Amino acid sequence: MLKKGPTSVMARHVKQEDFTSRSSAPKEIGLEVTDPKTRKKYIRGKFLGKGGFAKCYELQDKETNHVYAGKIVPKTMLTKPHQKEKMAMEIDIHRKLHHKHVVGFHCFFEDDDFIYILLEICRRRSLMELHKRRKALTEPETRYYLKQILIGCIYLHDAKIIHRDLKLGNLFLDNDMNIKIGDFGLATTVQSDKERKRTLCGTPNYIAPEVLSKKGHSFEVDVWSLGCIMYTLLVGKPPFETSSLKETYNRIKRNEYYIPSKVGSVAQKLIVKMLRPDPVTRPTMHEIYQDEFFRSGYLPTTLPPSSLSMAPRFNTSILEPKAVGVAQKDAKVVDGKNALQRRPLFEINHLQPPASLAVKPEENRRRSHAMHVLNGESRLMTCEEAKKHGLGEDEGDLIPTDFYLSDLCKQLTSCLATKPAEVTSARPIINPDDAEDPACNPIFWISKWVDYSDKYGLGYQLCDGSVGVLFNDSSRLILKEDGE
C-alpha cells in the first residue's frame, strides 16, 4: 500500500518502496474502483488503449461525472526494483507539470492489485491515429502541430526534464485539436545542462544516435525525435524506418535518410538541422521555435476536427504572403500567455476580384528537390535514386499543395462572369480559408427572403437572425437580431 503519515507520497517524492508487489496472477480490473484515501469511486468505462505495462480506460467520477483517462498498471508487472523505480519516476515527474500542451495529471492511488493514474482525457486520440488515417499532412498542419509540440517541449526543458520518448503515439489531441504531450514513462530530470544520461531507451524509429552509442545524452534527444516527427508528418513515414530493426539502427548511426521533393526547401533545411548526428550542433527548442519554417508559410491558429480524416482546404498560394506577418507577431510568444486573438486574414471589402487569385502552375508550390542525407552531409538526389527509394515525381507528388483550389477558383470566376456586372461587383470574394477556419468570424449569407419589388422592395433575413429591407428608392432598413 502507499505509505501514509509523515512519509506520505502525496506530500513527498514518490519512491519505489511506496508500491507493494503482487506476485500472483493478474486479476481483472473491476467495473468500479475506489481511491482508498479519499473514498472517491470511479466507474470504469470504455477501453482507450494499452502500452508496455498499462491499460487505459475511461474512469468516471461517480460524484461529479467528470471523465478521466485512467492508466491502470497491474502490480504483477512491478516485481523488479527498476520497474518500481520507473513507475515512481513517471508519477513524480508528471504530477508536477501544469501546462496547456502537457496532458493534465489529476491524481494517483492504488489498491491491492493495481496502481491507478488519472489523467486528462484527450478525445481526439493521438497523432498516431491521425497518421494512420492521413499519412502525409500539409505544411500548414505540420506547422500548427509542430509549434504546439515545441511550446510544450520548451516548458519541459526549462524545467530540466527530458521526455526521451517523443513520438506520434505520445502526442495527444484534445477536443479543440490542441497538442498534449503525454506518457512520461521514460522521462528523466537533470540537475544541469552538462549532465548526461546513459540509459538505452526510446522507440526505434525515433531514437537518437547518441542513445544507441551510450556515449551520454541530454535534451538533444528530444530535438532528434522532433525532427523524426516533422519528417513523418510531411512524408508519411519515419525517416529511418526499414523492415529490419538492425538496419534501422544502422541507418540512424550512419545518419542516412532521404527527403522527397514534395517537402518544401525550408522544411527540408529544418529537418536536416534537427537530425544532425552530432547532438552539440542541433538547434535548441527555443532556436527551432524561431526558425524560418514557421514564417515561410501559412500557420493556422486552429484546425477543424474534419482534418483528422481529410486534408483541410487551405489555399496556401493565396494565404502565404499574409501569413508571414501573423507568424512573426506570434513568434514572440512562447508560453501563449500574451497571445492576441487572431485578426481576420483580410478585410472583406479590400479583397481582389477572382481573376487576381489565379496562380501560375509553377508558382503553385515552391520547387524543391529530393535530398539524400548521409553522415550529416546532404546532396540532391538523381532521378534514378529518387525512383529507387520511391521518392520520385509519382502521382502523389503531382498533386498541388492547394489541392486544386486555384482551379476551382477559376471555374467559379467563369461561372460568376455570366451574371450581370452589377451583381458580381457588389459581391466580395471570400477567401476559401475563411469558410473553413473555425477561428474566423462567420461570413454572413441570406437564409430567407421575400420579393415585393413590384411595390416596396426586397426583404431578407441573414444567417445570424438579423433582417433587412432594400426599398425600391434605394433606401435601406436593417434590424439586428438583438432588436437594435
Secondary structure, DSSP 4 states (H G I P E B T S, - for coil): ----GGG-TTTS---GGGS----SPPPPPPSEEE-TTT--EEEEEEEEEE-SS-EEEEEEETTT--EEEEEEEEGGG--SHHHHHHHHHHHHHHTT---TTBPPEEEEEE-SSEEEEEE---TT-BHHHHHHHHSSPPHHHHHHHHHHHHHHHHHHHHTTEE----SGGGEEE-TT--EEE---TT-EE-SSTT--B----S-GGG--HHHHHTS-B-THHHHHHHHHHHHHHHHSS-TT--S-HHHHHHHHHHT-EEE-TTS-HHHHHHHHHHT-SSGGGSPPHHHHHTSGGGTSS---S---GGGGTS-----HHHHHHHHHHHHHHHTT-SSSTTPPPPPPSS-GGGPPPGGGG---GGGSS-----EEEETTEEEEPPHHHHHHTT-SS-TTTTS-TTTTHHHHHHHHHHHHTTS-HHHHHTSPPPPHHHHH-TTSPPPP-EEEEEEETTTTEEEEEETTS-EEEEETTS-EEEE-TT--
